[in-house]
Amino acid sequence: MTDRFSMSNTYLLNDTRLVVVDPGSELNVRLVQRYIQHFLHRALSDIDLIVLTHLHNDHTAGVEAMRALTRAPVAASSAVLRLIENRYEGRVMPRLSQLAGQVLSGPLPYLDMFPPVYAEQMKRVDLWLNELDGLPGHPDWRVLLSPGHTPDSLCLHNASTKELLCGDTVITVQGGAPLLRGGSHRRQLEATLQILRNLPVFYLYPGHGRPILSRRPLSNVEVEW
């Protein structure tokens, strides 16, 4: 589902229970709600997880609206916590309870690797996902940390159905060509591309643009540095 204003894609994993990936805007949330109720004929309480592929606002603005409808927990990449720990290298690392209190009390000086809005976004996350974790309650979907566009980017891969849901790690541009989006970490992006190219993928679902159906959807990918 796509908000025609922001053009961010929201995905729904239709399983025994439902997973919403990147709620996007509140309009996206209303589209998801309508689709679940009127097309799938399921209850919103069937949603048991909300996953964020990264913490940029165009993918997370609808989190609170979605949580209010479902009470489902929100999950994001554990890379956020590791970067905080790295910031404390050589110093005493605060307990998570103390860290949470500092997050709630205001901006954190050791989050300078992130946009300032990340300090606010962290408060919305209930579960932190590690590399190769299965999604809680949905073990067929594996977490792949995919730094490059952001340090906390992740993809979700289903090996049995050969699907890759990739947030802004990969977007599609005019004509449906895949574009791998980089930040300032070229080596991370090259490593991410190598990993993604080695996956069995027939269906690629980007954070922006149209999905790609192909036996090798990343064979002609362009890289944006």
N, CA, C and O of each residue as an XYZ file, in Angstrom:
900
protein
N       0.836     -1.197      0.000
C       0.000      0.000      0.000
C       0.871      1.247      0.000
O       1.887      1.311      0.693
N       0.465      2.224     -0.776
C       1.294      3.405     -0.965
C       0.496      4.671     -0.713
O      -0.600      4.853     -1.243
N       1.066      5.540      0.104
C       0.525      6.869      0.308
C       0.891      7.695     -0.923
O       2.073      7.889     -1.208
N      -0.103      8.178     -1.649
C       0.182      8.854     -2.924
C       0.925     10.164     -2.731
O       1.456     10.722     -3.692
N       0.970     10.670     -1.484
C       1.679     11.919     -1.231
C       3.162     11.668     -0.942
O       4.024     12.321     -1.529
N       3.463     10.728     -0.042
C       4.865     10.471      0.297
C       5.475      9.394     -0.579
O       6.697      9.308     -0.696
N       4.636      8.569     -1.196
C       5.087      7.482     -2.077
C       5.948      6.459     -1.344
O       6.799      5.812     -1.955
N       5.730      6.311     -0.035
C       6.399      5.254      0.720
C       5.517      4.018      0.729
O       4.296      4.114      0.849
N       6.140      2.865      0.601
C       5.389      1.620      0.537
C       5.223      0.999      1.921
O       6.178      0.902      2.692
N       4.009      0.587      2.217
C       3.699     -0.188      3.414
C       3.326     -1.594      2.973
O       2.565     -1.772      2.021
N       3.865     -2.599      3.670
C       3.608     -3.984      3.300
C       2.885     -4.721      4.420
O       3.062     -4.427      5.602
N       2.077     -5.675      4.019
C       1.333     -6.517      4.942
C       1.697     -7.971      4.664
O       1.466     -8.472      3.564
N       2.268     -8.650      5.661
C       2.565    -10.067      5.540
C       1.346    -10.841      6.022
O       0.991    -10.802      7.200
N       0.718    -11.540      5.093
C      -0.545    -12.221      5.363
C      -0.251    -13.673      5.736
O      -0.045    -14.525      4.872
N      -0.238    -13.932      7.032
C       0.110    -15.243      7.555
C      -1.017    -15.662      8.499
O      -2.106    -15.088      8.467
N      -0.750    -16.668      9.338
C      -1.731    -17.029     10.363
C      -2.086    -15.802     11.188
O      -3.253    -15.559     11.493
N      -1.062    -15.033     11.546
C      -1.236    -13.685     12.073
C      -0.630    -12.719     11.059
O       0.060    -13.147     10.133
N      -0.878    -11.436     11.222
C      -0.461    -10.436     10.238
C       0.704     -9.596     10.770
O       0.810     -9.334     11.968
N       1.575     -9.182      9.841
C       2.667     -8.266     10.160
C       2.559     -7.050      9.254
O       2.392     -7.190      8.043
N       2.654     -5.861      9.831
C       2.706     -4.624      9.060
C       4.150     -4.146      9.032
O       4.784     -4.015     10.079
N       4.672     -3.885      7.840
C       6.051     -3.422      7.685
C       6.035     -1.985      7.185
O       5.464     -1.694      6.135
N       6.665     -1.086      7.941
C       6.758      0.343      7.610
C       5.377      0.982      7.471
O       4.894      1.158      6.353
N       4.734      1.333      8.589
C       3.386      1.919      8.519
C       3.297      3.192      7.686
O       2.213      3.557      7.231
N       4.433      3.875      7.480
C       4.391      5.078      6.649
C       3.567      6.173      7.295
O       3.769      6.495      8.465
N       2.645      6.745      6.546
C       1.832      7.847      7.051
C       0.539      7.320      7.655
O       0.244      6.128      7.571
N      -0.232      8.219      8.266
C      -1.539      7.831      8.801
C      -2.490      7.435      7.671
O      -3.393      6.627      7.884
N      -2.298      7.992      6.480
C      -3.102      7.558      5.335
C      -2.785      6.103      4.994
O      -3.695      5.323      4.716
N      -1.512      5.732      5.012
C      -1.150      4.334      4.794
C      -1.834      3.428      5.808
O      -2.306      2.344      5.465
N      -1.883      3.879      7.055
C      -2.520      3.086      8.107
C      -3.994      2.880      7.801
O      -4.517      1.780      7.986
N      -4.670      3.922      7.336
C      -6.089      3.779      6.992
C      -6.266      2.819      5.811
O      -7.229      2.054      5.777
N      -5.350      2.856      4.853
C      -5.412      1.927      3.722
C      -5.235      0.480      4.189
O      -5.938     -0.423      3.735
N      -4.287      0.279      5.099
C      -4.078     -1.060      5.654
C      -5.322     -1.533      6.386
O      -5.764     -2.669      6.210
N      -5.884     -0.656      7.209
C      -7.089     -1.005      7.965
C      -8.226     -1.417      7.034
O      -8.894     -2.425      7.262
N      -8.438     -0.626      5.986
C      -9.520     -0.929      5.041
C      -9.261     -2.252      4.320
O     -10.180     -3.046      4.122
N      -8.016     -2.482      3.933
C      -7.693     -3.708      3.199
C      -7.921     -4.944      4.070
O      -8.502     -5.931      3.619
N      -7.462     -4.883      5.308
C      -7.617     -6.029      6.207
C      -9.089     -6.335      6.463
O      -9.505     -7.494      6.443
N      -9.861     -5.295      6.701
C     -11.260     -5.509      7.082
C     -12.153     -5.842      5.890
O     -13.033     -6.696      6.003
N     -11.944     -5.184      4.753
C     -12.895     -5.307      3.638
C     -12.456     -6.260      2.535
O     -13.285     -6.737      1.759
N     -11.142     -6.544      2.460
C     -10.668     -7.467      1.421
C     -10.238     -8.803      2.010
O     -10.542     -9.853      1.444
N      -9.535     -8.780      3.139
C      -9.140    -10.019      3.777
C     -10.213    -10.539      4.732
O     -10.212    -11.713      5.102
N     -11.122     -9.656      5.122
C     -12.186     -9.998      6.072
C     -11.591    -10.573      7.357
O     -12.019    -11.608      7.869
N     -10.597     -9.861      7.844
C      -9.946    -10.249      9.096
C     -10.034     -9.103     10.084
O     -10.350     -7.972      9.716
N      -9.754     -9.407     11.339
C      -9.802     -8.391     12.390
C      -8.442     -7.720     12.531
O      -7.408     -8.334     12.270
N      -8.449     -6.460     12.944
C      -7.187     -5.748     13.162
C      -6.383     -6.385     14.288
O      -5.161     -6.246     14.338
N      -7.065     -7.081     15.191
C      -6.370     -7.762     16.275
C      -5.506     -8.918     15.767
O      -4.691     -9.455     16.517
N      -5.678     -9.304     14.497
C      -4.824    -10.346     13.907
C      -3.405     -9.843     13.663
O      -2.494    -10.645     13.455
N      -3.207     -8.527     13.686
C      -1.863     -7.967     13.531
C      -1.110     -8.170     14.838
O      -1.516     -7.641     15.873
N      -0.020     -8.928     14.804
C       0.726     -9.186     16.037
C       2.120     -8.575     16.037
O       2.869     -8.757     16.996
N       2.490     -7.836     14.956
C       3.821     -7.241     14.904
C       3.847     -6.102     13.892
O       3.237     -6.183     12.825
N       4.567     -5.039     14.249
C       4.847     -3.913     13.351
C       6.369     -3.832     13.214
O       7.071     -3.710     14.217
N       6.882     -3.897     11.989
C       8.329     -3.886     11.759
C       8.725     -2.612     11.028
O       8.064     -2.195     10.077
N       9.812     -1.999     11.486
C      10.370     -0.813     10.833
C      11.680     -1.204     10.158
O      12.592     -1.705     10.817
N      11.779     -0.980      8.852
C      13.022     -1.315      8.156
C      14.138     -0.331      8.478
O      15.313     -0.668      8.334
N      13.799      0.863      8.906
C      14.730      1.849      9.431
C      13.875      2.953     10.045
O      12.651      2.933      9.919
N      14.512      3.908     10.705
C      13.753      4.855     11.511
C      13.516      6.207     10.842
O      13.248      7.185     11.539
N      13.603      6.292      9.536
C      13.264      7.541      8.856
C      11.764      7.807      8.957
O      10.949      6.884      8.914
N      11.423      9.068      9.090
C      10.046      9.440      9.416
C       9.038      9.055      8.338
O       7.879      8.784      8.653
N       9.458      9.024      7.064
C       8.487      8.680      6.020
C       8.055      7.214      6.102
O       7.080      6.818      5.463
N       8.778      6.408      6.886
C       8.406      5.006      7.075
C       7.794      4.752      8.452
O       7.250      3.675      8.695
N       7.876      5.726      9.350
C       7.457      5.488     10.739
C       6.350      6.405     11.232
O       5.850      6.215     12.341
N       5.953      7.400     10.436
C       5.007      8.404     10.939
C       3.672      7.802     11.364
O       2.974      8.369     12.204
N       3.315      6.658     10.790
C       2.035      6.042     11.138
C       2.108      5.043     12.276
O       1.123      4.358     12.550
N       3.255      4.939     12.950
C       3.422      3.914     13.983
C       2.395      4.049     15.092
O       1.752      3.065     15.458
N       2.229      5.250     15.634
C       1.320      5.410     16.775
C      -0.126      5.140     16.373
O      -0.887      4.558     17.147
N      -0.509      5.557     15.170
C      -1.868      5.270     14.694
C      -2.081      3.766     14.545
O      -3.143      3.249     14.894
N      -1.075      3.065     14.026
C      -1.183      1.618     13.875
C      -1.196      0.922     15.230
O      -1.959     -0.022     15.439
N      -0.364      1.380     16.137
C      -0.318      0.768     17.463
C      -1.646      0.958     18.199
O      -2.100      0.070     18.920
N      -2.259      2.125     18.006
C      -3.542      2.387     18.658
C      -4.629      1.442     18.157
O      -5.531      1.077     18.911
N      -4.545      1.045     16.885
C      -5.546      0.138     16.319
C      -5.311     -1.310     16.733
O      -6.261     -2.086     16.845
N      -4.048     -1.678     16.963
C      -3.707     -3.096     17.096
C      -3.096     -3.490     18.433
O      -3.206     -4.642     18.854
N      -2.448     -2.532     19.105
C      -1.665     -2.805     20.322
C      -0.514     -3.774     20.059
O       0.005     -4.387     20.991
N      -0.113     -3.914     18.799
C       0.995     -4.812     18.448
C       2.330     -4.150     18.799
O       2.446     -2.927     18.721
N       3.340     -4.942     19.186
C       4.666     -4.386     19.459
C       5.353     -3.929     18.175
O       5.049     -4.402     17.080
N       6.289     -2.996     18.344
C       7.050     -2.438     17.226
C       8.477     -2.966     17.299
O       9.102     -2.941     18.359
N       8.993     -3.444     16.162
C      10.342     -4.008     16.114
C      11.207     -3.235     15.126
O      10.721     -2.764     14.098
N      12.502     -3.110     15.447
C      13.462     -2.436     14.571
C      14.832     -3.066     14.774
O      14.998     -3.948     15.616
N      15.812     -2.612     14.001
C      17.149     -3.203     14.001
C      17.897     -2.937     15.306
O      17.888     -1.825     15.835
N      18.546     -3.992     15.810
C      19.373     -3.855     17.013
C      20.636     -3.041     16.750
O      21.363     -2.714     17.688
N      20.908     -2.709     15.481
C      22.073     -1.886     15.170
C      22.016     -0.551     15.905
O      23.056      0.034     16.205
N      20.826     -0.069     16.193
C      20.681      1.178     16.946
C      21.354      1.041     18.307
O      22.104      1.925     18.721
N      21.089     -0.066     19.003
C      21.667     -0.271     20.324
C      23.179     -0.466     20.243
O      23.909      0.020     21.107
N      23.652     -1.163     19.227
C      25.092     -1.398     19.105
C      25.844     -0.105     18.852
O      26.951      0.075     19.359
N      25.266      0.790     18.085
C      25.927      2.071     17.843
C      25.994      2.899     19.113
O      26.963      3.626     19.334
N      24.977      2.793     19.944
C      25.023      3.470     21.241
C      26.138      2.882     22.098
O      26.889      3.616     22.740
N      26.243      1.537     22.106
C      27.284      0.884     22.891
C      28.670      1.293     22.398
O      29.570      1.526     23.205
N      28.848      1.381     21.079
C      30.136      1.791     20.527
C      30.486      3.205     20.958
O      31.656      3.531     21.157
N      29.484      4.027     21.098
C      29.713      5.406     21.529
C      30.255      5.449     22.949
O      30.946      6.392     23.335
N      29.931      4.414     23.724
C      30.371      4.350     25.114
C      31.664      3.563     25.292
O      32.084      3.311     26.422
N      32.300      3.172     24.187
C      33.520      2.362     24.289
C      34.566      3.084     25.126
O      34.860      4.259     24.904
N      35.125      2.355     26.098
C      36.116      2.954     26.981
C      35.503      3.672     28.160
O      36.227      4.177     29.018
N      34.179      3.730     28.223
C      33.494      4.352     29.352
C      32.484      3.357     29.912
O      32.274      2.284     29.347
N      31.876      3.718     31.003
C      30.890      2.829     31.598
C      29.618      2.893     30.785
O      29.057      3.968     30.569
N      29.161      1.722     30.329
C      27.909      1.648     29.582
C      26.758      1.631     30.568
O      26.734      0.777     31.454
N      25.805      2.541     30.450
C      24.686      2.548     31.395
C      23.803      1.324     31.210
O      23.726      0.752     30.122
N      23.138      0.931     32.292
C      22.143     -0.126     32.181
C      21.055      0.311     31.212
O      20.809      1.506     31.046
N      20.399     -0.661     30.568
C      19.351     -0.333     29.603
C      18.249      0.485     30.244
O      17.677      1.366     29.603
N      17.939      0.201     31.519
C      16.890      0.978     32.187
C      17.308      2.432     32.334
O      16.500      3.345     32.166
N      18.596      2.633     32.654
C      19.106      3.998     32.756
C      19.127      4.662     31.397
O      18.779      5.836     31.268
N      19.539      3.904     30.365
C      19.576      4.429     29.001
C      18.185      4.840     28.550
O      18.008      5.901     27.952
N      17.191      3.995     28.838
C      15.822      4.322     28.459
C      15.378      5.609     29.125
O      14.696      6.432     28.514
N      15.769      5.781     30.388
C      15.400      7.013     31.075
C      16.007      8.233     30.438
O      15.375      9.287     30.366
N      17.251      8.092     29.968
C      17.899      9.211     29.301
C      17.247      9.517     27.965
O      17.112     10.679     27.582
N      16.835      8.445     27.239
C      16.133      8.660     25.981
C      14.864      9.451     26.209
O      14.552     10.380     25.464
N      14.127      9.069     27.258
C      12.853      9.725     27.523
C      13.029     11.148     28.010
O      12.122     11.970     27.880
N      14.190     11.443     28.570
C      14.381     12.771     29.144
C      14.834     13.803     28.129
O      14.793     15.001     28.408
N      15.272     13.353     26.934
C      15.669     14.341     25.945
C      16.707     13.802     24.981
O      17.056     12.623     25.045
N      17.218     14.664     24.068
C      18.177     14.228     23.053
C      19.442     13.656     23.682
O      19.857     14.089     24.757
N      20.049     12.689     23.015
C      21.249     12.044     23.521
C      22.456     12.494     22.719
O      22.436     12.425     21.490
N      23.516     12.958     23.392
C      24.696     13.404     22.647
C      25.379     12.284     21.898
O      26.053     12.544     20.901
N      25.227     11.010     22.353
C      25.909      9.907     21.690
C      25.094      9.332     20.548
O      25.443      8.276     20.021
N      24.017      9.999     20.151
C      23.279      9.577     18.967
C      23.633     10.443     17.762
O      22.837     10.592     16.835
N      24.858     11.022     17.787
C      25.203     11.943     16.720
C      25.399     11.247     15.385
O      25.518     11.918     14.361
N      25.435      9.902     15.365
C      25.515      9.186     14.090
C      24.144      9.088     13.441
O      24.037      8.645     12.298
N      23.111      9.484     14.135
C      21.751      9.408     13.648
C      21.178     10.806     13.495
O      21.659     11.749     14.124
N      20.152     10.946     12.665
C      19.413     12.213     12.680
C      18.822     12.445     14.060
O      18.508     11.482     14.759
N      18.661     13.707     14.474
C      18.129     13.993     15.812
C      16.784     13.330     16.089
O      16.477     13.008     17.237
N      15.979     13.122     15.044
C      14.656     12.539     15.253
C      14.742     11.104     15.758
O      13.760     10.585     16.290
N      15.909     10.440     15.602
C      16.029      9.052     16.036
C      15.844      8.899     17.542
O      15.321      7.883     18.000
N      16.266      9.893     18.309
C      16.083      9.805     19.755
C      14.608      9.680     20.096
O      14.242      8.960     21.024
N      13.768     10.371     19.357
C      12.324     10.261     19.554
C      11.804      8.934     19.009
O      10.949      8.299     19.627
N      12.311      8.519     17.870
C      11.832      7.288     17.257
C      12.130      6.059     18.118
O      11.343      5.112     18.132
N      13.241      6.064     18.825
C      13.617      4.912     19.648
C      12.580      4.596     20.708
O      12.424      3.443     21.110
N      11.875      5.618     21.160
C      10.887      5.406     22.214
C       9.730      4.543     21.734
O       9.006      3.969     22.547
N       9.552      4.447     20.431
C       8.441      3.684     19.873
C       8.750      2.197     19.723
O       7.846      1.398     19.478
N      10.022      1.820     19.867
C      10.443      0.444     19.573
C      10.350     -0.416     20.830
O      10.837     -0.044     21.898
N       9.711     -1.580     20.674
C       9.562     -2.535     21.778
C      10.510     -3.717     21.662
O      10.934     -4.270     22.677
N      10.854     -4.118     20.425
C      11.683     -5.293     20.181
C      12.835     -4.913     19.268
O      12.650     -4.190     18.289
N      14.032     -5.404     19.595
C      15.202     -5.135     18.772
C      15.608     -6.409     18.051
O      15.816     -7.444     18.685
N      15.720     -6.340     16.732
C      15.950     -7.506     15.885
C      17.423     -7.646     15.534
O      18.082     -6.671     15.174
N      17.937     -8.879     15.642
C      19.331     -9.176     15.329
C      19.453     -9.865     13.971
O      18.476    -10.383     13.430
N      20.653     -9.859     13.443
C      20.945    -10.533     12.175
C      20.520    -11.994     12.219
O      20.857    -12.721     13.153
N      19.772    -12.416     11.195
C      19.291    -13.781     10.999
C      18.226    -14.219     12.005
O      17.843    -15.389     12.024
N      17.747    -13.301     12.835
C      16.588    -13.611     13.659
C      15.398    -13.942     12.764
O      15.238    -13.351     11.696
N      14.566    -14.883     13.197
C      13.256    -15.003     12.597
C      12.344    -13.974     13.231
O      12.475    -13.676     14.418
N      11.418    -13.425     12.453
C      10.476    -12.486     13.051
C       9.689    -13.201     14.144
O       9.259    -14.336     13.938
N       9.488    -12.572     15.295
C       8.721    -13.214     16.365
C       7.344    -13.647     15.882
O       6.551    -12.827     15.421
N       7.070    -14.931     15.989
C       5.798    -15.481     15.536
C       5.729    -15.760     14.054
O       4.730    -16.290     13.568
N       6.803    -15.403     13.311
C       6.823    -15.573     11.845
C       8.228    -16.020     11.432
O       8.933    -15.274     10.752
N       8.648    -17.237     11.837
C      10.041    -17.654     11.659
C      10.483    -17.828     10.213
O      11.685    -17.881      9.953
N       9.557    -17.920      9.264
C       9.948    -18.035      7.859
C      10.570    -16.751      7.331
O      11.288    -16.773      6.331
N      10.301    -15.639      7.991
C      10.864    -14.351      7.590
C      12.085    -14.064      8.447
O      11.985    -13.915      9.664
N      13.252    -13.988      7.787
C      14.511    -13.765      8.483
C      14.975    -12.322      8.337
O      14.770    -11.676      7.309
N      15.603    -11.844      9.396
C      16.116    -10.477      9.421
C      17.520    -10.449      8.835
O      18.381    -11.237      9.228
N      17.746     -9.538      7.895
C      19.081     -9.299      7.340
C      19.426     -7.835      7.576
O      18.798     -6.946      7.000
N      20.408     -7.585      8.408
C      20.839     -6.212      8.611
C      21.543     -5.750      7.342
O      22.405     -6.449      6.811
N      21.170     -4.570      6.861
C      21.644     -4.115      5.543
C      22.095     -2.661      5.595
O      21.508     -1.809      4.927
N      23.133     -2.364      6.381
C      23.597     -0.981      6.494
C      24.089     -0.443      5.166
O      24.566     -1.189      4.311
N      23.967      0.846      5.012
C      24.377      1.528      3.785
C      23.563      2.787      3.623
O      24.091      3.893      3.732
N      22.265      2.625      3.360
C      21.378      3.787      3.300
C      21.320      4.450      4.666
O      21.439      5.671      4.773
N      21.137      3.654      5.705
C      21.263      4.096      7.095
C      21.971      2.989      7.862
O      21.963      1.842      7.415
N      22.590      3.298      9.016
C      23.252      2.238      9.792
C      22.281      1.196     10.317
O      22.679      0.065     10.596
N      21.011      1.561     10.456
C      20.036      0.657     11.073
C      19.115     -0.005     10.053
O      18.109     -0.598     10.445
N      19.419      0.074      8.772
C      18.553     -0.522      7.753
C      18.534     -2.040      7.889
O      19.541     -2.665      8.223
N      17.368     -2.616      7.624
C      17.252     -4.071      7.591
C      16.351     -4.489      6.433
O      15.530     -3.712      5.946
N      16.530     -5.746      6.005
C      15.660     -6.377      5.027
C      15.016     -7.598      5.675
O      15.511     -8.109      6.679
N      13.928     -8.056      5.107
C      13.274     -9.289      5.530
C      13.271    -10.247      4.354
O      12.842     -9.891      3.256
N      13.753    -11.471      4.582
C      13.874    -12.449      3.504
C      13.124    -13.723      3.866
O      13.250    -14.241      4.975
N      12.344    -14.216      2.914
C      11.657    -15.492      3.056
C      12.240    -16.445      2.015
O      11.948    -16.333      0.825
N      13.069    -17.385      2.478
C      13.770    -18.274      1.541
C      12.815    -19.230      0.843
O      13.047    -19.597     -0.309
N      11.750    -19.639      1.516
C      10.843    -20.615      0.908
C      10.014    -20.000     -0.209
O       9.713    -20.676     -1.192
N       9.637    -18.726     -0.077
C       8.849    -18.066     -1.125
C       9.709    -17.176     -2.013
O       9.221    -16.602     -2.986
N      11.006    -17.064     -1.671
C      11.971    -16.267     -2.445
C      11.544    -14.805     -2.553
O      11.601    -14.202     -3.624
N      11.120    -14.255     -1.428
C      10.715    -12.855     -1.352
C      11.722    -12.061     -0.528
O      12.232    -12.553      0.479
N      12.005    -10.839     -0.954
C      12.884     -9.927     -0.220
C      12.178     -8.593     -0.066
O      11.849     -7.931     -1.050
N      11.951     -8.211      1.174
C      11.331     -6.935      1.494
C      12.428     -6.044      2.051
O      12.994     -6.341      3.103
N      12.738     -4.944      1.352
C      14.033     -4.306      1.598
C      13.997     -2.848      2.024
O      15.046     -2.206      2.051
N      12.825     -2.294      2.361
C      12.822     -0.906      2.822
C      13.525      0.001      1.837
O      13.355     -0.140      0.626
N      14.320      0.935      2.349
C      15.041      1.857      1.468
C      16.432      1.363      1.109
O      17.184      2.073      0.442
N      16.790      0.149      1.542
C      18.064     -0.413      1.089
C      18.072     -0.489     -0.428
O      19.070     -0.162     -1.070
N      16.943     -0.926     -1.001
C      16.755     -0.934     -2.452
C      15.445     -0.230     -2.765
O      14.420     -0.524     -2.152
N      15.470      0.689     -3.706
C      14.241      1.287     -4.219
C      14.198      1.008     -5.722
O      15.193      0.590     -6.313
N      13.050      1.240     -6.324
C      12.985      1.153     -7.786
C      12.680      2.529     -8.344
O      11.900      3.295     -7.777
N      13.309      2.821     -9.462
C      13.175      4.123    -10.086
C      12.381      3.965    -11.374
O      11.845      2.892    -11.652
N      12.308      5.023    -12.149
C      11.508      5.004    -13.369
C      11.909      3.838    -14.268
O      13.094      3.612    -14.513
N      10.923      3.108    -14.751
C      11.186      1.930    -15.561
C      11.337      0.669    -14.743
O      11.488     -0.417    -15.304
N      11.297      0.795    -13.384
C      11.388     -0.379    -12.524
C      12.792     -0.863    -12.254
O      12.963     -1.969    -11.740
N      13.819     -0.069    -12.583
C      15.194     -0.484    -12.338
C      15.515     -0.379    -10.852
O      15.139      0.606    -10.216
N      16.209     -1.381    -10.275
C      16.560     -1.320     -8.857
C      17.727     -0.373     -8.606
O      18.665     -0.301     -9.399
N      17.657      0.340     -7.507
C      18.700      1.283     -7.120
C      19.042      1.028     -5.661
O      18.171      1.094     -4.793
N      20.308      0.738     -5.391
C      20.774      0.543     -4.025
C      21.207      1.896     -3.494
O      22.039      2.575     -4.095
N      20.632      2.282     -2.355
C      20.839      3.642     -1.851
C      21.929      3.662     -0.794
O      21.842      2.956      0.210
N      22.950      4.470     -1.020
C      24.067      4.560     -0.093
C      24.011      5.808      0.752
O      23.313      6.773      0.441
N      24.772      5.760      1.838
C      24.979      6.933      2.659
C      26.453      7.281      2.575
O      26.994      7.458      1.484
N      27.104      7.380      3.727
C      28.523      7.719      3.746
C      29.401      6.479      3.952
O      30.620      6.594      4.072
N      28.773      5.285      3.992
C      29.523      4.069      4.317
C      29.588      3.166      3.094
O      28.783      2.247      2.944
N      30.551      3.434      2.225
C      30.660      2.715      0.955
C      30.926      1.226      1.157
O      30.319      0.392      0.485
N      31.844      0.882      2.090
C      32.162     -0.525      2.314
C      30.951     -1.292      2.813
O      30.713     -2.425      2.393
N      30.181     -0.678      3.710
C      28.980     -1.336      4.210
C      28.007     -1.608      3.076
O      27.404     -2.679      3.007
N      27.859     -0.640      2.194
C      26.919     -0.795      1.093
C      27.379     -1.884      0.126
O      26.558     -2.662     -0.360
N      28.678     -1.947     -0.157
C      29.199     -2.994     -1.044
C      28.988     -4.375     -0.436
O      28.649     -5.323     -1.144
N      29.192     -4.490      0.887
C      28.979     -5.774      1.555
C      27.506     -6.156      1.520
O      27.168     -7.320      1.304
N      26.629     -5.177      1.731
C      25.187     -5.432      1.678
C      24.780     -5.910      0.289
O      24.011     -6.865      0.172
N      25.275     -5.271     -0.757
C      24.942     -5.666     -2.118
C      25.386     -7.096     -2.399
O      24.648     -7.863     -3.018
N      26.581     -7.462     -1.951
C      27.068     -8.820     -2.179
C      26.162     -9.838     -1.496
O      25.843    -10.874     -2.081
N      25.748     -9.555     -0.277
C      24.874    -10.476      0.453
C      23.529    -10.610     -0.256
O      23.032    -11.721     -0.438
N      22.938     -9.489     -0.655
C      21.615     -9.527     -1.273
C      21.649    -10.260     -2.615
O      20.703    -10.967     -2.962
N      22.739    -10.092     -3.367
C      22.837    -10.755     -4.679
C      22.952    -12.272     -4.550
O      22.621    -13.004     -5.483
N      23.420    -12.744     -3.394
C      23.583    -14.177     -3.197
C      22.336    -14.851     -2.639
O      22.327    -16.065     -2.434
N      21.295    -14.082     -2.393
C      20.066    -14.648     -1.845
C      19.184    -15.207     -2.960
O      19.188    -14.682     -4.074
N      18.431    -16.264     -2.668
C      17.409    -16.704     -3.627
C      16.217    -15.748     -3.573
O      15.439    -15.775     -2.619
N      16.078    -14.912     -4.587
C      15.020    -13.890     -4.609
C      14.373    -13.866     -5.987
O      15.054    -13.696     -6.998
N      13.070    -14.036     -6.022
C      12.285    -13.836     -7.244
C      11.391    -12.611     -7.137
O      11.002    -12.030     -8.150
N      11.063    -12.217     -5.908
C      10.149    -11.101     -5.678
C      10.858    -10.088     -4.781
O      11.216    -10.392     -3.643
N      11.053     -8.896     -5.305
C      11.734     -7.842     -4.560
C      10.752     -6.717     -4.278
O      10.147     -6.163     -5.196
N      10.598     -6.383     -2.999
C       9.644     -5.365     -2.573
C      10.389     -4.168     -1.981
O      10.887     -4.254     -0.858
N      10.476     -3.044     -2.719
C      11.254     -1.888     -2.262
C      10.452     -0.963     -1.349
O       9.226     -1.049     -1.270
N      11.170     -0.083     -0.667
C      10.516      0.909      0.179
C       9.841      2.010     -0.605
O       8.895      2.632     -0.121
N      10.322      2.258     -1.817
C       9.719      3.241     -2.727
C       9.736      2.635     -4.123
O      10.704      1.977     -4.506
N       8.682      2.853     -4.875
C       8.632      2.351     -6.241
C       7.953      1.002     -6.340
O       7.419      0.476     -5.364
N       7.987      0.452     -7.553
C       7.245     -0.771     -7.840
C       8.047     -2.023     -7.481
O       9.272     -2.033     -7.600
N       7.352     -3.081     -7.038
C       8.020     -4.371     -6.832
C       8.567     -4.917     -8.150
O       8.116     -4.539     -9.232
N       9.545     -5.809     -8.036
C      10.162     -6.434     -9.206
C       9.979     -7.949     -9.116
O      10.274     -8.555     -8.086
N       9.496     -8.552    -10.191
C       9.414     -9.998    -10.321
C      10.457    -10.423    -11.346
O      10.356    -10.080    -12.524
N      11.467    -11.177    -10.889
C      12.565    -11.572    -11.774
C      13.356    -12.693    -11.109
O      13.391    -12.786     -9.882
N      13.982    -13.531    -11.902
C      14.831    -14.578    -11.320
C      16.096    -13.990    -10.712
O      16.681    -14.585     -9.807
N      16.523    -12.830    -11.198
C      17.710    -12.167    -10.643
C      17.432    -10.669    -10.583
O      17.976     -9.910    -11.385
N      16.593    -10.232     -9.643
C      16.161     -8.831     -9.636
C      17.274     -7.833     -9.342
O      17.129     -6.648     -9.641
N      18.390     -8.294     -8.757
C      19.472     -7.367     -8.421
C      20.673     -7.496     -9.356
O      21.755     -6.994     -9.055
N      20.479     -8.170    -10.492
C      21.609     -8.366    -11.409
C      22.040     -7.068    -12.087
O      23.214     -6.897    -12.415
N      21.090     -6.152    -12.296
C      21.427     -4.897    -12.987
C      21.237     -3.685    -12.081
O      20.914     -2.593    -12.548
N      21.437     -3.887    -10.795
C      21.216     -2.811     -9.837
C      22.237     -1.687    -10.021
O      23.418     -1.938    -10.262
N      21.768     -0.457     -9.905
C      22.656      0.697     -9.852
C      22.888      1.055     -8.390
O      22.069      0.755     -7.521
N      24.026      1.705     -8.136
C      24.361      2.081     -6.764
C      24.465      3.590     -6.673
O      25.159      4.229     -7.464
N      23.763      4.154     -5.693
C      23.761      5.598     -5.470
C      24.637      5.885     -4.256
O      24.314      5.476     -3.141
N      25.766      6.602     -4.480
C      26.676      6.909     -3.388
C      26.347      8.260     -2.797
O      27.008      8.701     -1.857
